[in-house]
């Protein structure tokens, strides 16, 4: 029988270990109640506040744009093999790090390749695993973090959203993504500015044309790493 570790791949990253004190949690609650991000503790990474918000039942949407007062349904340009990601609606995440991947994507990024998912194990759903890679319009950029830029994560109510159902990833396992959609317009509850140094995970780079060709040949071959990568 396969074990949980049999399904893991080196490129599947976990969030850093963290410890929040009662004082931190109280500050999170105060900042949320007041809708005032200036009340957040300066010594706590903002992704932890975002994760706390998802635990309170809220969803998140990452964007490069400030001042959005209403999210309208749209049909995304998506190359995933599933139909859910191609539906028309307002998309959101029940995971802070995944939302930040979209918020921090700079204008120099030609294409984003990312992932946040949980793998089914004997006790339920294992911890979230992540992957992030950018393809740049500038071929001289080799460091993924150089393609991060300041952005914004919007907090959305969960009402009207439905989550992408679990599915079988061929040759891997049953997986669950923190991927949600609402077919109607959504008014955000809060906007949280985020900076590149708020993102705690490594960022890769890839060649967009090479990956596009590999996707056509093997839609389930994510993340289509180059030879020697893992």
N, C-alpha and C positions, 0 to 999 in steps of 0.2 A: 504494500500500500504506500502511495506517495505521502510524504510528510510536507508540512508547510514550507520547510527550507528547500524542498525539491523544486518549488515553484518560483523561488526568488532568483533574480538575475542581478549581477553586479551593478547594473545601471539603475536599478530600482532603489531610490534613496528614501531614507526615513527622516522625519523632522528631528532636529536636535533635541536632546533631553532638556527638560526645563522644570523649574520648581516655582510655583506661585505661592506666596504667603497669603494669609488672611487679609493683610493690609493691601496687597496688590488686588485681590478680588474685590475688596470694598471700594478701592479706587476705580476699578472697572465699572462697578455698579453705579457709582456716583457720576462718572463721566457719561455713561449711557443715559441715566435718568435726566441729566442736565443737557444732554445732546451737545456736550462741550468736550472736544478732544484735548483741549489744553489741560484738562484735569487728569489726563493719563500720566502714570508714573514715568519719569524720564529714564529710569534705569531698567525698564521692561520693554523688550522688543514689541513692536506694534503687531507683529503677526500673532502674538499670544493673545492680544485683545481681540483680534479678529476670530481666532479659534474659540475664544470665550463666547463671543456673540453667536457663533453657530451652535454652541451648546445651549444657548438660551432660546434656540428655535428660529433664528434669523438666517437669511441667505445673503450672499455677497456678489457683487458685480464689479470687476476691475475695469478701469478705463483710463486713458490718457487725458481725458477732458474733465475740467472742473465745472461746477455750476449746473450740472444736469438736474432738471426738476421733474422730468418724466421720461421713462424708458418706453419706447414704442416697439412693438413686435417687428422683427426683421427676419429675413432668410439669410443665414450665414453662408459664406464660402467655406466649405468644409470638405476635407478629403478622407474623413474617417470611413470605415467600412459599414458603420451602422446608419440606420435611417433616422434615429432620434436626433442626432447632431445636425441634421439637415432640415429639421422642421422650422416653421415660421413662428417666432415668439420672442419673448424676453428670456434670455438665458441667465442663470445664476449658479452659484456654487455653495455647497454646505461645507466648504473648507477654505480657510484663510489663505494658505500658501498658494493654492490653485488660482484663487482670485487675484492674488498679487502678481502672478506671472503675466496676466493681461494688463494690469495696471502699470507695470514697470517696463513694458515693451517700448523701446524707443522708436522714433520715426525712421531710423536707419535699418530696422528689421524688415526684411522682405517676406519672410515666412516664419511662423512659430511652430515648433513641434513639442508638444508637452503632454503630460499625463498626471493624473491623480487617481488612484484606485486602491481598493481593498480586495484581498484574495480570500476566498472562503476557506476556512479550516474547520477542525473538529469542534471548536467552541463557538463558531460564528464567523464574524468578519475580522480579519487580522488588521493590524495597524496600517494606516495610509502609507502608500509608496508614491514617489514622485519622480518626474523626469522633466527637464527643460532644456531645449536647444533652440538657438536662433540661426537663421540664415540672413546674412546682411547684403545690402546693395553694394557695400564696399568690401571687395575680396581681400583687402589687406587686413581686415579685422579678424584676429585669431582668438581673442580672449572674449568669452561670452559675456562676462560681467561688464565689459565696455559698452555693451548694447543695452544696458539698463538705463532708465531715465525716470525722473520723478513722475508719479501718477497718483491715482485716486481709487479708493475702494468704497463703493456705495453699499450701504446696508439696506436690505429690502425685506418687506414682510413676506412670510411664507404662504399666505393666503393666495389661492389660485394657481400655485405651482405644483407640478408633479415631477417626481424623480425618475430618471432613467432606470428601467428595470435591470436587475442583475442579468448577466449574459455569460455565455461560455466563450472564453478566449481560446481559439483553437491552439492545441499543443501547449496550453498553459493551465488554466483552471477556470472556475466560475469567478467572476469579478463583479464589483459594484463600484460605480463612479459617483462622486458627489455632484452630479450633473442634473440640473433642474430646468424646467421651462414653464412659462406662463404664456398662454396665447393672447392675453390682454395687456394693455399698457399698465405700467407699474410706477408708482410714486416712491422715490427713495426716502428713507427715514433719517439718514445721516451720511455724510461724506467724510472719509478719513484720508488725509494726505499721507502718502507713503514715499519713501526714498529708497534708492538702490541699496544702501547699507542696511535697510530693514529686512532684506531678503536673505535668509540664512543658508541657502543651498547652492551648490555649484551650478554654473550655467555653461552648457556646451555650445558649440557652433557646428553647422553642417552646410553642405552644398545643396542648395534648393533643387537644382536640375537633377543631380544624382539621386536624391531621395525621391523626387517625383517619378523618375523612371523605375525605381525599386518598388514604389507603392503600386504602380500599374502592374508589375510582375507578381507582387506578393502583398496584397492588401493587409494581411495580418502579421507582417514581418516587423512591426514597430519594435525599436526605433530605427531600424535600417542602418545600423552602425557600419562604419568603414572597417576594412580589414585591420585587425590588430586592436580595435577598440572593444571595450566590454563595460 
